[in-house]
Amino acid sequence: MTTIPTPADYEQFEQHEQEPTFRQMLRPFWFVGALMMMLDGLTTYIALTVHADKGAREGNPLAAWAIEHIGVAGMCTVKVLIGVAVMWRLAAAADRGHRIPWLNRTIFLRERPMWKVRRNAAWTLAFSLVLMGIVVGNNIRAIVTLWNA
């Protein structure tokens, strides 16, 4: 025997559909983080190729080593891929915690509650977005400064 849904059932369903899930709230942060990483790679590539004759150089020693071995385009590609993967991992950890149980422990190997793991990952994701915004802004400032020089 099936029951016929009442108007109250429909209202409850509609209200549930309107509330965003935690994953839906994190999706824009991951998207903006991935966009920031792509902008960082693009602005780094423009600065190091177009303005190389004006003295543009990479300040990160690891990135300078990568430029010597795989070139500017290769370094920027690897930088973007690693950055997008890290942003995705932070968003996934903020959504559901780590799948590997020992990653959910503190520095003293005590069990950490899952809500703290998720909260810390969300704050790290937010901080990395701010940091990448500063990096992209600095790259754009360098490009504009070198353009006018």
C-alpha positions, 0 to 999 in steps of 0.5 A: 500500500502506497501513501499519497504525499501531503502538501506538507511533504512537498514543502519539506522536500522543497525546503531541503532542496533549497539548502546548499550542502557543505560540498556545494558551499566549498565548490566555489572556493575550489573553483576560485583556487583553481582559477588563481593557480591558472592565473599564477601560471599564466602571469608567471609565464608572461613575466618570464618570457615577454619581459626576460630582456628587461630583467624579469627572473623567478625568485623561487629557487626551486622554480628557477631549478625547474626552469633550467631543466624543463623550461618556463612553459614546463615549470608553469604547467607543473606549477599549475597542476600541483596547485590545482591538485592541492586546492582540490585536496584541501576542498575534499578534506574540508568536505569529508576529512582525510580517507587515511586515518593517521592523517586525522591525528594531531602532531602528538598522534592523538585522535582529532575529531573529524569536525576539527579536521574539516574546519582546519582544511577549510581554513587552510583552503581560505588562507591559500586563496588569499595567498594566491590572490596576493601572488597573482596581484604581485605578478600583475604588478611586476608585468605592468611595471616592466611593461612601462620600463 
